[in-house]
Amino acid sequence: MDNIRNNTAGAGPEEKDLDSTQYFKVKQDEESATKKILAVVYEALSTKGYDPVNQIVGYIMSGDPTYITNYMGARSLIMKVERDELVEEIMESYIRTNHWA
């Protein structure tokens, strides 16, 4: 079984134990800012007639904010969130919905 350790800030490559698995823990909010931003972006894209899933995936994969409409401030909102945080929020929701957690 893998050894598990906390991700230690400041540990350089020479200090890492490559035989252990790091874990990443995100603090849980009742409703995260990322979730709220995704909801606004989804609504803005839907209202403007875009396929929200395709547009959000395009943004996540490329980092190009022009995949997201300016309507309702959606583009500036989504750019406030790191793309990995968007993926994390989407994955957590998917996992909860499928009762895997």
C-alpha positions in Angstrom: 0.0 0.0 0.0 1.3 3.5 -0.8 2.5 5.7 1.9 0.5 8.9 2.0 1.8 12.3 3.1 0.8 15.9 3.1 2.0 18.2 0.3 4.7 20.2 2.0 5.3 23.7 0.7 8.9 24.5 0.1 10.0 20.9 -0.4 12.4 21.0 -3.3 12.9 18.2 -5.8 15.8 17.0 -3.8 13.7 16.6 -0.7 10.8 14.7 -2.2 10.1 11.0 -1.3 9.3 9.4 -4.6 8.1 6.2 -2.9 5.2 8.1 -1.2 1.9 9.4 -2.6 1.0 13.0 -2.0 -2.6 14.0 -1.4 -4.4 17.2 -2.0 -7.2 18.3 0.3 -9.5 21.2 -0.6 -11.4 22.9 2.1 -15.1 22.3 1.8 -17.5 25.3 1.6 -21.3 24.9 1.7 -21.4 26.2 -1.8 -18.1 27.1 -3.3 -17.4 30.3 -5.3 -16.4 28.0 -8.1 -19.8 26.3 -8.1 -21.6 29.7 -8.2 -19.4 31.0 -11.0 -20.0 27.8 -13.1 -23.8 28.3 -12.5 -23.6 31.9 -13.8 -21.4 30.9 -16.8 -23.7 28.0 -17.6 -26.8 30.2 -17.5 -25.1 32.9 -19.7 -24.0 30.4 -22.3 -27.4 28.8 -22.4 -29.2 32.1 -22.7 -27.1 33.1 -25.6 -27.7 29.8 -27.4 -24.4 28.1 -26.9 -23.9 24.5 -25.7 -22.5 25.3 -22.2 -20.8 21.9 -21.9 -18.9 22.3 -25.1 -17.9 25.9 -24.4 -16.8 25.2 -20.8 -14.8 22.2 -22.0 -13.2 24.3 -24.7 -12.2 26.9 -22.2 -10.8 24.3 -19.7 -8.8 22.5 -22.4 -7.4 25.6 -24.1 -7.4 28.3 -21.5 -8.9 30.6 -24.2 -11.5 32.8 -22.5 -13.2 33.6 -25.9 -15.0 30.2 -25.5 -17.1 32.0 -22.8 -19.5 34.8 -23.6 -19.2 38.2 -22.1 -22.9 38.2 -21.3 -23.7 38.5 -17.6 -19.9 39.0 -17.0 -19.4 35.3 -17.5 -16.0 35.6 -19.1 -14.5 37.8 -16.4 -16.0 35.6 -13.7 -14.6 32.3 -15.1 -11.2 33.9 -15.5 -11.1 34.5 -11.7 -11.0 30.7 -11.1 -8.1 28.4 -12.0 -9.0 25.8 -14.6 -7.9 23.0 -12.3 -10.5 24.3 -9.7 -13.2 24.1 -12.4 -12.3 20.5 -13.2 -12.3 19.7 -9.5 -15.7 21.2 -8.9 -17.2 19.4 -12.0 -15.6 16.1 -11.0 -16.8 16.4 -7.4 -20.4 17.1 -8.6 -20.2 14.2 -11.0 -19.0 11.8 -8.3 -21.6 12.9 -5.8 -24.4 12.6 -8.5 -23.3 9.0 -9.3 -23.1 8.1 -5.6 -19.4 7.1 -5.8 -18.5 9.0 -2.7 
